[in-house]
Amino acid sequence: MSRPAPAASRRATTADQIKDYILTQGLRPGDVLPTETELCESLGVSRSSVREAIRTLSTLDIVEVRHGRGTFVGNMSLDAMVESLIFRGVLIPGDDLDALREVVEVRQALDMSMAQRIVDGMRGTTDPALHALVDEMVVSARKGETFPKQDRHFHAGLPRHVNNSLVGQLVTAFWDVHTAVMLRLGLSLPKDLEQAAQAHGDMLRAAEAGDVEAFRAAVVDHYAPLQRALDEAQPARRAHGGAAHGGGTGTGLAGSGAEATR
């Protein structure tokens, strides 16, 4: 006689069934799902199984529960991944800088891997919005001020010239992770803000000129101050056994870009 499936397995199966329903019905983000009762009847599962599955899918942004209105297909954002990576980056004292360096390397790898596509998409064009952001960065850098808002918008703007929405989401997600982890670890900002601001302009001009090698060189220049900041912080943190993390234990992104520049 076969044994009943473990509760966790049944919950996973119910969650999978709900995902299958979304796919087979061709539902899109924002579309409403059947009621809890209807899902129980349709899937042949208990009310508690549906509720647990909905909670699981909600944490992954696959569904969104709007109290008093129902359950809807979620936006499928990368927020859950971002939160997990932030937590990973601050979890183990002493290893935190290595985790942050890995995030920086992933960001640079994304920019490098999409260099040809971005240059092909922007060759012979002019993006006034991105130029305005670069101008604001340069002005702020000369004043010794950081420019997180402009920086984030710039990195989100470049991938829009590539027909790949996931790349844009990944670029923004890793920017958020990088910024939040750096703030929570209490690390000093790169000293050479002007180089960082100038590198953004070099990336933009190279892309519009169709020069992929110049674009890649500008990407390296862009991340150089970040790499130097990590190199300078590593010996000090090892000497003190890992600095205390920023206040609180939460990993939320609220205000994550308020004090950092990338």
N, C-alpha and C positions, 0 to 999 in steps of 0.2 A: 504494500500500500504506500503510495507516495505521500510525503509529508507536505503540509501547507507551506507555501512560500513564506520566508521571513517577512516581517512587517516592512522593513526597509525596502525589500525587493518589490512588494506590492505597491508601495508608494512610488518607487521609480517607474514601475509599469504604468501606473495611473498618470504620472507626469508625461511619460512617453506617449500614452494614448491621447492626451490633450494636445501635445505637440503635433501628433499625426493628424488630429482633427483640424488644427489650424492650417496645416499644409494641404490636406485633401479638400478642404472647403475654400482654399484660395484666399484666406483672410489676410488682411494687411494691417500694419500698425494702426491702432485706433479703432479697429472693428470690434464690435461687441461679441463676447462669447455667450453660449447658452447659460442659463441659470444653473445654480448648484444642483437643483432637483433634476433638471434636464440632463446634465452631465452624468449624474448617478444612473439614470435610466438608460442613457445612450451607451455608457461604457460598462454598465453592469457592475458597478462598484459601490461601496458604502459612502455615506456622506463624509465620514471622517477621512477616508482615503482621498476624496476630491479636495477637501480643505487642505490637507497636508501637501498634496501635489501643487495646489495653487500657491501655497506659501513658498514652496521650493522654486516654482517658476517665477514668482514675483521677485525673489532675491536675484534672479538672473536677468530681470527686466524682459522676460519673454511674455509675461502677462502683467497687467496693471490693475490693481483692485481700487475702484473708486467707490468709496463707501456711500451707500444710498443710491448708487447708479448702476453698479454691476461690475463685471470683470471684462477687461478689454485686452486685445493683443498689444503687447508692450512695444517700445521703440527699439528694442534689441541693441541698446547702447552698450558700451564697454565699461560702464560704471563699476560693475561687480569685479571685473578684472583689475581696474584701477585701484579700488579699495584693497584688494588682496595684495597687489604689488606694493602699495604703500606700507601695509602692515608688515610684509616681508622685509621691506627696506629698513624698518626701525625695530624689528623684533629682537635681534641678537646683538648686544653691545660688542664692539670689536670687529664684527663682520659687516657693520652697516655701511662703511665706506666702500667696501668691495661690492655690495649690492647696488649702491648708488652709481659706482663706476660702470657696472653692467648696464644700468639703465641709460647712462650717457652713451655707451657704446652702441646700444640698440638704436637710440635716436640717430646717431651718426650713420649707422648702417642703413636705416630707412631712407635718410636723405641721399646717401650715396647710391643706393640701389635704384632710386627713382630719378636720379639725375638726368639720364637720357630722356626719359618720358617727360619730365618737367620742361627741359630745354626744348624738346620737340613741340610741346604744347604752347610755349611762350615765345618761340622764335619769331622775330619780326613784329611783336606786339608791344604794347605799353599798358601797364596796370597802374593807373593813377592812385588807387587805394593803397596798394602796397608801397608805392613811392612815398605817399604821405606818411605811412607808418614808419618807414626808414628815416624820413626827415625828423619825425618826432623823437625817434630813438637817439639820433645824433645830437639833437638839442639837449635832451635829458642827460646823455652821457657826458657832454661838456660841462654840465652843471654838477656832475658827480651824483646824479640821480638815476635810479633804476627805472626800467620801462617794461614791467611785466605784461600789462594789458596789450601794448603794441606788439610785444614779442610773441605773445600767444596768437594774436590775430594774424601776424605775419606767417607763422608756421602753419596755421590753419588755412591761410590763403593760397600758398604755393600749390598744394595738392589739388586745388579746385581746377587747375589747368590740366589735370590728368583725369581721364575717365575711369576713376577707380575710387569710389566713395570709402571703401574700407581703409585705404591708405591714409586718407584724411583723418578718419577716426583714430587710427593707430598713432599717427603723429601727434594728434591732440592728447590722446590718452597718455602717451609716454611723457609728453610735456607736463601734464598734470602730476603724474607720478614723481617725476624728477623734482619739480618745484616743491611739492608737498613734503617729500622725504628730506630735501635739503633744509627746509625750514624747520621741520620737526627735530632734525639732528643739530640744529643751532649752528650750522656751518657758515663761515664768512663768505660773502659774495666775492666773485672775481674782481680783482682790483682794476683790470684793464677794460672798463666798460666801453671806452671809445673803440677799441679793437673789435669788441663784440658787435657794436652798432655798425661799424664800417663793414664788417663781414656780411651782415644782412644786406647792405646795399650792393656789395660785390656779387653776392648770390643772385640778386634780382637783375642787375645789369648784365651779368653773364648769361642768364636764362633768356633774357629778351634779345641778346645779341646772338644767341644760338651757339654759344661756346661752352660745350659740356665740360671740357678740361678746366676752364676757368671757374665754372660752377663748382666742380669738385674741390678745387683748391680753396675756394671761398668757404666751403663746408668745413674743411679741415681747420681753417683760420677761425671759423665761428666756434668750434668746440675746443680749441686750444686753451682759452682762458679757463674753461670749466675743468679741463684735465689738470691744468696747473694748480687750480684751487684745491683739487682733491689731493694732488701730490704734496702740497704744502700742509694740508690738514692731517695727512696720514701719520707722520711721525709724532705729532703732538698728541693725537688721540691714542696712539699705542702707548705713549709714555704715561698717560693717565688712565690706561685700562679702558678707554672708550668713554667719551663725554656723556653726560646725562642727556637724555632725550628731552625734547621740548615739552612744555607743560601739557598735562593730560595724557590720556592713552588713546583717544579717538584718532581715527585716520581720515576723517571727513575732509572734503576738498573745499569747504567754504573758506574763501579768502586765501586759498593756497597760492595764488599768484600775486598777492598784495605786496610782497617784499622781495621777490626774487626775480632775477633776469636771466634768461637763457637764450 
